[in-house]
């Protein structure tokens, strides 16, 4: 690989990384890849074998050829020529990859009888935020199992808060589900309570704590 170029190109609110490299001499190919949020959204390659065999070939001329392809890709990106291809690439990644829900405050989601969940939903394919995901949370095994919901914003974040319900005698778990067009995900925290079942409207003397979590 004799030469290469890397450029961050801003188009509207999005930042793309454009990388062009000489893969030669075997194979004699110039390769350009455009990334967005770590995902490949465009690739183009050109064979310079004929040029490499010509009398005018030189490392300096090859570098100019690599730079020309790099600049052309950036110009096409900024001109909107690649918009349809980029949108199609993003759509394929979304449908293929699914989503992941994360509990950001796993160590402090329960305080003073209130469940407060700071959640983030991302696409598995490119780790980009998933906006518009429908999120539900509930204490499974509570005397009154009520679901509480929210919708992720443009950063993939959502906060769900609700009073800790009266707890039953059976196994308890905090269950969080997220659903979007890209797929769905669930995480589950097994809970342990050292207290007896509290009466309705009261807070247990010893609050349940998560002992394990799983994700589907």
ABEGO torsion letter per residue (X at the ends): XABBBBBBBBBEABBBBBBBBBAOAOBBBBBBBBBBGGBBABBBBBBAAAAAABAABBAAAAAAAAAAAAAAAAAAAAAGAAAAAAAAAAAAAAAAAEBBBBBABAAAABBGGBBBBBBBBBBAAAGBBBBGBBBBBBBBGBABBBBBBBBBBAAGBBBBBBBBBBBBABBBBBBBBBBBAAEBBBBBBBBBBABBBBBBGBBBABBBBBABBBBX
